[in-house]
Amino acid sequence: MPIPQRSHRTVALAAVTLALTATSAADARVTKITFQTSTNVPNSGPVGPYVEWRGVAEGEIDPFDRRNAVITDIELAPRNANGKVTYATQFTLLMPVDMGKAGGILMQLIPNRGNNANPYGTDLIFAYGQVLLNVAWQGDIPITGTTGSLGINVPRATGVVGPVWDRFIGPSGLQVTIDDIATRPLATMDTTQARLISFASESPEGVKADVVEIPSADFAFASCSAANPFPGTPSATQLCIRGGFDSQRGYELVRLAKDPYVLGVGEAAMRDVSSFFRYAAADDFGTANPVAGRIQHALNFGNSQSGRLGKHFLNNGFNEDDSGTVGRIVFDGMNPNIAGMMGSFNIRFAIPGDIAEMYDPGANGTLWWEDYADPVRGGQPWGFLTRCRMTNTCPKIMETYGGAEMWYSHGSPGITGTLGSEDLPLPANVRRYYHAGTAHGGGTPSWNLAARSTNPLRHINNPNGQRETNRALHVAMIEWVRNGTLPPPSAYPRVSDGTLVPANSAALGWPAIPGSPTPDGVMNPVLNYDYGPGFSNSLGSGVISKVPPPILGVIASLAPKVDADGNEVAGLRSLLHRMPLSTYTGWNPIQSGPLAGREQSLAGGSIPFPRTAAERLALGDPRLSIVERYGSLGNYLFQANKVAKSLVAQRLLLPSDATMLVNTMKTQMTNGGVLPLLP
């Protein structure tokens, strides 16, 4: 298929080694802050009530500044009369009404797909007098109003045309909607300029079975219905196929798109707005920064997609702000949470909301903190901290994640490198905490014994939580940044001690639990793609010219070893995990369709223990029953109290959360009758 190309600037690593020359104060910056709405937030604590502002920040960035040179297509973006590239982004600012009582900490929470989130609860925010800032960054979510999700307006590289892929797994009916069409508009409706295939199945390694090439005359960019059959009515947002789609097959479309967003501007906007509220007194029009002079430290938290954005932000050098001061840091501490990889954030025609599906960028290069020369994919030594070390702007890091980030979103090469044979060193400013036996983000801790799954292909949901541990770690981060108090030591599975192993039953030590799926063939492995010469693996940025990208091989992807119960043995183990009532997995297979047997997107599972020895024997379950383990409810609660106190002493559980968990446990187990009251 002919693919028209426009010349582009290759993202070169040499660009980041340019001399660190100062820029004038008139360079790129936030130029205007508009506060639009306010909401009063009651707080009876010592800091007093809060107010949440919602507004818009307008700014401009210099396309020729070394700190912005990494932005893909920045040289193709339109410029204002000052020769700068402009943006407008929405933000929210939650602050004490009396800033004289504030605790000096700005906490920037990266929105996830435009949505605000407070992962810690307002009690912790209020207790430390923190200021919470959310700044929109995702360029394919534009500003739409003064309520709802936060949006940002970034420029487009108008006139640029290039190839993109779309995948439809198990569609049905006569037509499908091309979901990303607003981000990647159709450049031509001529199907001879496109390619469509279908396939019966696809392995985790990308091997397709029963591939059928669909002739260009048999599909159309059109809307079809029973009353308006193929070729239907031309439509730039829908795909129609002669005879309709088969829900038992997958489909892969390669087409031409036009006018890509300059997505990296969103990261520059997040940098500049965060820096404004940390350092600036007022904007160019005299609007005062309401937290000016009250911020001593700035922290950054990103959850899932936004945690991946945080890693990419740091890797691309955005933690040095775009001011007249060389090496001025934006964030002193960062916590990328449940973020196993990077993502599609500074790539031409990228979809920032995508994660770890076939061909998706994000695990194609840097996944590690320390400089590492990738022996499989080549390139110079590189790590997430390489660029910030050049300008002395590296923050303190807490990396927190769980099982789904190992099984689905490519976490293990960040620990072992691409050969899977060694433990890569962690820098002194990085702590890694792996939440053993948890799904994506963790569940709500529950001591209600659920019924076993009746589907031998799938687990029930996993209740093992992460939130309470992360709240304690957040307090440790505050103390680390404020006072230099070292946080708890890193805890995660490793190759060197045999707790990170190949993802199969034999290596893991997986028990033969009747009526339950096994982990064999479930892992979503890292694939080695060739995206073309315009793409930088190290930076995770640039232009993808090979569509779909050829798969050059499979990168070693390991999983945490388990005990005789199927529970993971390494990492941070929650109160529930230390006093288990089930096997808690970070994986859960897809039941049917073209991807059957593979890991479902970020899913985890649970397999309850038998309640009694009689039930265990009847099921043929190799795991001890709950009664055999703990004897009575009184004994269980006694042991759990000891474990909870130990976790508090290790600074892995706050005293208030320990009390809450033990009370929840007592109530649920008493009402549920899981254990007899007495031995």
N, C-alpha and C positions, 0 to 999 in steps of 0.2 A: 504494500500500500504506500503511495507517495506521502511523505510527511514533510510539509513545508516547514522550514526552520528559519528563525531569525537569529542573527549573531548575538551572542551573549558573553558576558564576562564570567569566566570560570572562577569559582571560589578557590582562591589559592591560599595555601597555608602560609606562603611567604608574606601575605598581606598583614598577618598578625605580628610579624617581627619588625615592622617598621619602627623607626625611632619614635619614642614617646614624647612628642613635642606638645607643648601647651597650646591650648586654643583660647581665644579671647572670650570674655564673658558675654559677648554679643552673639556667640555661636548658638547652636541648637538648644532649645529649652522649652519649657511650658511658658506660653505667652499670655494665656487668659484662663482664669478660673471663674466659673459661674455656678453659684450655689442655687439650686432650683427648689428643693423641698426639704423640710426638716420634720423629724418625728421624735417626740420625747420618749425616753426609755427610763422607767423608774429604777432606782437602786437605793436601797436603804442602808448600804454599807458605808464605810468611812470615806470613800471617794465621792459619794453622793450621786445624784442623777446624771444620766448620760443624754446626749442628743445625737441622732443620726442624720447626717446631711447626705443628700443626693445631688450630684451636679455633673458638669461637663468640663473637662480640661482640654484646651486647644494648645497645640504645640507645633513646633517646626524642628526638623533635623537637617543637618548639613550632609548632603550625599558624598561630600569629598573628605569628611572627617574620618580618620582611621578607625574610630570607634563605631562608625556606621557602615564601613566598607563591607562588612560581612553580610549585610542585608541583601538577599537575592533580588535582583532587578531594580535596585535602588537607583541605578543610573538611567533607568527607563521611566521612572515615575515623574509625573508633572511637577513643576516647581512654581512657587509664588514669585512675586516681584523681587524678593530678597535672594532668589536662587535656592530656596530651601524647600524641602518636602514637608507637607503639612498633614496633620491628623486632628481628629476630635474624638475623645474617648470619655465614656461615662465612669463615674466613681461613686462609692459611698464612703463616708467617714463617720465612724462611731467614736465619740469622744466625751470625756467628762464635761459637764457644763462648767464646772470650776476647774480649769486646767492647772490651777495652782496645786491641786491635789493629785494630779496625774503622776504615774510612776515612771515616766521618762522613756517608755517603750512604745514604738510604733510597730504594730503587727500587721503586715501586709498579707492578706489572704487572696491568693490567685483565684479568680472565678473559674469554675468548671463549666465549660460550655455556656458561659454567660451568667451562671447562677452563683449567688453568694452562698457562703457556708461558714459556720462557726464550729469547728470540730471539737472544741474543748468545753463549750458551755459558757454562758455568761458569768457564772460564779467565779471561774478562774480569771476571766477578763476583768471583772470588777475588782477582785481581790488584789490584783497587781496594778490596777489603774491604767490598763493598757489602752492605747488608741488603735482602733481597727480600721484598716484601709482596704478596700477592694477596688481594683483598677481593671477595666475591660482591656483585653489584649487580642482576642480571637478575631482576626480580620474578616472572616466570612460570616460574622454576626454583627451587622450594622446597627446603628442607633435607630430605634423605632419610636421611642416615646420617653416619658418621665417615670414610668412604672415598669415592673417586671424585670426581665433579664437585662444585664448590662451589655451595651453594644459599643462598637468602635467603628469609626469611618476611616479607612485607610485607602490610599490611592490604588488604581489599577494600572498595569502596564499595557495601555491601550494599543491594539494593533499586533500584539504578540499572539502567535498561533502555535500550538504544539499538541502532541498526542497525549491522551490520558486513557486510563482503563476504568471500567465499571464492572462490578460483579453482582450477580443476582443468584442467590442460592435458594433453590426450591420455589421459584415463583409460580403463580397459577393465573389463569385467565388469558385474555387476548392481548393485554398490554401491561407494561410496568412503568412506573414513574422513575425517571432518572433523578435520584434524590439530591445529587450534588450539582444540579444544573445551574442554580443561582451563583454558585462559586466558580463553576467552570462552564460558562455558556457554550452552547453548541456553535462551532465555527461554520459547519456546513451540514445540510441535511442530505447530501449526496452519499448514499450508502456504499458506493464504490470506493469512497474515501474512508470507510470504516471496515471493521472485521468483527464478526460474531461467531462464537463457537458455543457448543453445549458439551457437557460431560456427565457421565453416570456417577462418578465418584472421584475423590481427590484425596491422596494421602497427606499426612502432615509434611512430608518432604516435597510436596508439590507435584507428585506424579498423578496424572489424570488417566482415567480409564474410559474407553468408549467415547473418544472425542469425535464430535461431528462438526464440520465446518458448514455454516448456514450460508447459502448463496446470498449475495447482496440483493437480489430480486425478491428474496423471501422475508426480508425484514425492512421496516421503515420507521423513521422518526415521525410517529403519527399517533393519533388517538383512535382506537378501534372498539367496537362493541358488536353485539349480535345484530343490531339494527344498522350498524355501519362497519361492515367487515373489512378485513385487509383488502387494500392498503390503507383504508381509513382516511382520516383528515389530518393533513400535516400538522405536526406539533413539535416544538423545540424542547419540550419537557418530557415526552413519553416515547417509549419504544414499543412497536407493534410487530408481531411475528405471524407469518402465515400458519394457520392451524392452531395458534395459541401456544402458551408455555406449558411445559411438563413439570409438575411440582416435584417429581422425583429426580430432577436433573439440576445441575448448576449451569450458569451461563456467564460468559466473559465477553465483554464488548470493548473494543479499542476504537476510539473516535478522536476527532479533532476538536479541541477547545480553543477559546480565544479570551483575551483580556484578563489575564490572571491578576488576582490581588497581590500587592506587594506585602506579603504577610509578615515579614520580619519587622515592619514598622510597628506592629503591635507590641513586640518585645521592647523596642526603643521607647514606646509610649509608656509602658509599665515602668521602665527604668526612670524616665524623666519625671513622671507624676509622683512616684515614690520619693525620688530625690527632692522634688519641690516641697512636699510636706515635711520632709526631714530637715531641710536646710534653709529654704527660702523664707523671706519675710512677707513678700507680696508679689503679685503678678505685674505685668507691664502696665496695667491699667489702674493699679493702686488697690486692687482687692487683696485684703490681708489674708495671710495664711493663719487660720485660727489656732493652730498648734505650734506656731513659730516659737523657737527658743525653749520649747518644753521637751524636745526629743533628744535623748542621749544615745539610744540604741535602736536599730531597726532590725526586725526579724521578718522572715518570709516563710509562709506555709503554702504548699500546694498539694492537693489531694487527687490522686489518680491522674487524669489527663493533665491537670494543672501542676501536679508534682513532676510529671515528665517535662512540662514546659519549664519548670524551675531548673531542672538539670540542663536543659538546652540553653536557657538564658545564661547560666553560668558558663557553660562550655563555649558559647559564642562571644563571651567577653563583656556582657551587658552589666556586670556588677561593678564596673567602673562607670560613674555617671558622666554625662555629656556636658561638662561645665568647663569653666576656665581653669579649673584646678586639676592637674594631672594626678591620677591615682586616687580620686576621692571615691570612697566606697559607698555603695547603696545599702546593702544589707550586711549586718554583722553576723547574722545567723540564718541558716536556711534549713528547712525540714521538708524535703521531697518525700511524701508519704504514698504508700502503695503504688509506686512508680517504678516498674522494673526496667524501663528503657527510656529512650527519648521519644520523639514523635515527629509528625509532619508539620513543622512550625515555621520554617524559613526556606521553603521549597516552592519553586514555581508550580502552580496548579495543584498544590497540596490540599488535603482535606484534614484540617487540624483535629477533627473529632474522631478520626479513624485510629484504630489501635490493633496491632499484631495480627491482622488478617493477612491472607496471602498477598505478597508483593509490597505490603505497607513498609515505608521507611521507619526508622526509629531504633532498630537493633543492628543496622548494617555497619556500624562503626563503633564509636566510643560508648562503652558501658561501664567503665571503671574510673576510679578517682585518681589513682597514681598514674604517672606516665608509663605507658606500656606499648611496646612494639608488637603489633598484631602479627604473629607468624603465618596466619592463614590468609589474611586479606592484604597484608603488606602495609607500607606507609611508615612515616617517621613515628617515634615514640610520642604518645599523646594521652591525655586524660582530661577529666572534667575540670581539673584545676590548672591546666597548662596556661590558659590565657590570663586568668586572674593572678597567677604567680608573676607574670610579666609586669604587672602594675601594682603589686602588693595589695590586691583587693579581694583576696580569698576570705570567705566567711567561715565561721564554725558550722559544721554540717552534722545533722542527724538524718540518717537514711533509715526509714522505717517501712517495712512491707511484710507480706505474709505468703501463704502457699500459692495463691492465684498468680502472684508475680513470678513464681518459679515455673509453674506449670503452663501458664498462658502467655505472660508478657515478658519473657526472655530475661529473667533475673540472674540465672546462674553464671553466664560468662563474665558478668561484672565482678564475681568472686574469684573465678578460676582462670580467666582468660579464654581464648578461643580454642585451645587444645583440651581444656577441661582437666588439666593434669597438675595444677599448682594452685596455691593460695596467693593471690596478688596482695601486695602489702597495702594497708590502709594508712593514709597520711595521719599525722598527729592531730590535725584539726577535723577529722572525720570519725564519727561513730556510726556503726551499722547495727541495727536491731531487727532481727527476723522474728516475727510473731508465729510461733510454731502452730501448725494445724489450723490455719484460719483461711476463710474465703476472702474475697476482695473487700477490704475495709473491715472485715470481721462481722460477726453476728451480734445479736443481743443475748448476753449470757443468760442461759436458762437451765434450770435443774428439773424441769418437767420432762420426764422420759417420754420421748416421742415414739410412735409406732414405727417399726422397721418398714423400709420401702418394700412394696410388693412388686416392683419392677427390677428384674435382675440386671438391667442395663443402666440403672441410675440410682444415685443416693438421694436421701432426703436432705433438707437444708442444714447447714452447719451453724450452730449457735455460738461457737467459740468466739469471744470478743477480743478487740484490740483497743477500744476507746479508753478504758480505764488505765491501761498501761501507758498509752500515749499522753494522757493528761499528766501523769507523773513525769514523763520524759519532757513535756513542755516546761514544767517547773524547773527541771534540771537544766534545760536550755537557757532559761532566763538567768539562772545562777551562774551558768558557764559564761555567758556573755557579759553579765553585770560584774561578777566578782572573780571570774577565772576559776570557779569551783568545777573540777572535772566531773563530768557526768558518769553514770554507771558504765562499766566496760562494755565494749561491743559484744554482741551475742548472736552468732549465726552459724549455719553448717559450713563445714570446710572439707576439702579433699584430704588434708594432712591427717585429720583424726578419724577419717572414714565415715563422716556423717553427711557427706555430699557424694552421691553415687549415681550410676546410670539409672534411668527412669524405667526400670522393669521390675517385676515381682521378685525375681531371684536376688538381684543386687540390693533392692530395698529391704528385703526380709519381710515382704508382705504376707500376712496370714491368709490362709485359704478359708475365707468367710463365705459360707454357703449363701446363695441367692443375692450376691453383691458383685458389681463389676470389679475388675482388677485394673491396676494402673498401666498395664501393657498397651502400648500404642497410643496412649492418651496425650503425652507431652506435645506441646506446640513448640517445635524446635526453632532455633535461630537458623535462618537460611542465608547463604552467601549470595547476594544479588549483584549483578553488574548493571548499575544505573546509568552508565555512560560517563564520558570524560568531563562533563560539566558539573559533576556532583562530587562533593567532598565527604568521604566517609567519616573523617575525624570530626568535622564540624556538624555533620548531619544536615547540611545545607547545600543549596545549589539548584541545578536544573537536571531533571530526569529526562534523558533522551531515548533510552531503550525501553519500549513499552509493548507488552509487559516485560519487565527486566528478566533476562536469562538467570536461571538458578545455577550457580557454579558449584554448589556443594552444601553440605549440612555442617553447622557449627555444633560442637559438643554442648549439649544441654542436659544438666544433671538435676537431681532432685534430692530432698532431704531424706535420710535413712529413717526407718521406723522401728519401733519395738514390737514385741510379740502381739500387742493389741492393734498394731497398725498406726500408732500415734508417733509423731515425729519426736526425735530425741534431742535435737539441738535447737538453740535459739532461746528467745524469751517465751516462757511457758506461763500462761495465765493461770488464775486460781482454778478455773474449770478444767483446764488441761492437766493440771497437776493432781486433780481429784476427779478423774474422768468418769463419765457415765456412758461414753460412746467412743467410737473411733472417729476422729475429726480430720477430714482430708481437705487439702487445698485444691482438689481436682474433682471433676464430675463430668462424665462423658456425654456427648451428644447422642441421643437415642436413635435417630433415624435420619434418612436423607443422604445426600451426596457426601456429607462430612461425618457420617455416623462413626462413633467410637473415638473421635478426637475430643480434646478438651473443649467444653462449652465455654464461651467467652467469660472469663473471670469467675467461674463458678467453683464452689466448694461443696463438700458433702459431709454426711454424718451417718454412722451405722451404730445404733444403740446396742449396748451390751445386753445379753440375756439378764433377766431380773434374778432368776434363781438357778441353782444347779440343775434342777429338773428341766427347766426350759432350755438350758445350755445343751444338755444331753439330747433332748428331743430335736433340737435344731442341728445338732452336729457342729456347733460353733466352738472353735478352738479357744476363744477368749473366756477368761473367768467371768462368772456372773457378778452382778453388783453385790448381792448378799454375801457371796464367797469373799469378795474383796474387803468389804467394810463392816460386815456383821450387823450393825444397827445404825439407826439415824443418829443416836447420841455419839457413837464413835466417829461417824463421818463428820459431824459438826465439830467435834473436838479437834480432829486432824486438820480440818479446813481452817479453823481459827489459828492454829499454829502456822500453817502455810501462809495465810494472809498477813500475819505479823511479820513473818520472814520477808515477804515481798515489800512491806512498808519499810523495814529496816534496810533493804537493798535499794530504796528509792525508786521502786518499780510499781508502787501503788500508793496513792494518797490515803491517809487515815480515814477520811470521810468516805472514800470509795470502797475501802476495805469493809467498813461497817455496813454500807449499803449492799455490797455483794453477799456478805454473810447473812444479813437479814433476808434478802431475796431468796437465797438458798434455803434457809430454814423454813420460810413460808411455803415455798413451792414444794419442797420435799415432804413436808408434813402433810400438806393437802393432797399430794400425789400418791402418798403411800408407797414410795419407791423402796424404802427400807423399813423393816420392823423397828418399833420404838426402842425395844430392848433386845439384847443378844438372845 
